[in-house]
Amino acid sequence: MGKQAETAEHQEMIARLKEVRAATIEAARRMTELARERGRIMEALLADGFSQADLARELGVTRQAIQKMIAVGAERRAN
């Protein structure tokens, strides 16, 4: 048998927990959406002749990070 929120303080904490959970779910959804957009932009730039090194320089990351982003995007599209 589970514990019920007995005091006003507990009820407030439970309400805040629910708010944080909802915000976390929305943040995860938005992160996925932004990752897809990033992938589309990267693909377009690569198709226009930018190299992985060019993108890495512009984003301030390594070329290997760009390779991983591309690979993850391709894997998502395949599934």
C-alpha positions as CSV (number, residue, x, y, z in Angstrom):
1,M,0.0,0.0,0.0
2,G,1.4,3.4,-1.0
3,K,1.9,6.5,1.1
4,Q,-0.5,9.3,0.6
5,A,0.4,13.0,0.7
6,E,-0.6,13.7,4.2
7,T,0.3,17.4,4.7
8,A,-0.1,20.5,2.7
9,E,3.7,20.5,2.3
10,H,3.6,17.0,0.9
11,Q,0.8,17.9,-1.5
12,E,2.8,20.9,-2.7
13,M,5.8,18.8,-3.2
14,I,3.8,16.2,-5.2
15,A,2.3,19.0,-7.3
16,R,5.8,20.4,-8.0
17,L,7.1,16.9,-8.9
18,K,4.3,16.6,-11.5
19,E,5.2,20.0,-12.9
20,V,8.9,19.0,-13.2
21,R,8.0,15.7,-14.8
22,A,5.8,17.4,-17.4
23,A,8.6,20.0,-18.1
24,T,11.1,17.1,-18.5
25,I,8.9,15.3,-21.0
26,E,8.4,18.5,-23.0
27,A,12.2,19.2,-22.9
28,A,12.9,15.7,-24.2
29,R,10.4,16.2,-27.0
30,R,11.9,19.5,-28.0
31,M,15.4,18.1,-27.8
32,T,14.4,15.4,-30.3
33,E,12.8,18.0,-32.6
34,L,15.9,20.2,-32.5
35,A,18.2,17.2,-33.2
36,R,16.2,16.4,-36.3
37,E,16.3,20.0,-37.5
38,R,20.1,20.0,-36.8
39,G,20.5,16.9,-38.9
40,R,18.4,18.3,-41.8
41,I,20.5,21.5,-41.8
42,M,23.8,19.5,-41.7
43,E,22.7,17.3,-44.6
44,A,21.8,20.4,-46.6
45,L,25.2,22.0,-45.9
46,L,27.0,18.8,-46.7
47,A,25.1,18.5,-50.0
48,D,26.1,22.1,-50.8
49,G,29.7,21.2,-50.5
50,F,30.6,21.9,-46.9
51,S,32.9,19.3,-45.4
52,Q,32.5,17.7,-42.0
53,A,35.6,19.7,-40.9
54,D,33.9,22.9,-42.0
55,L,30.8,22.1,-39.9
56,A,32.9,21.1,-37.0
57,R,34.8,24.4,-37.1
58,E,31.5,26.4,-37.3
59,L,30.0,24.5,-34.4
60,G,33.1,24.4,-32.3
61,V,33.2,20.6,-32.1
62,T,35.4,17.9,-33.4
63,R,35.0,16.3,-36.8
64,Q,34.4,13.1,-35.0
65,A,31.4,14.7,-33.2
66,I,30.0,15.7,-36.6
67,Q,30.5,12.1,-37.9
68,K,28.6,10.8,-34.9
69,M,25.8,13.3,-35.3
70,I,25.5,12.2,-39.0
71,A,25.6,8.5,-38.0
72,V,23.0,8.8,-35.3
73,G,20.7,10.7,-37.8
74,A,21.1,8.0,-40.4
75,E,20.4,5.3,-37.9
76,R,17.2,7.0,-36.7
77,R,16.0,7.4,-40.3
78,A,16.7,3.7,-40.9
79,N,14.5,2.6,-38.0
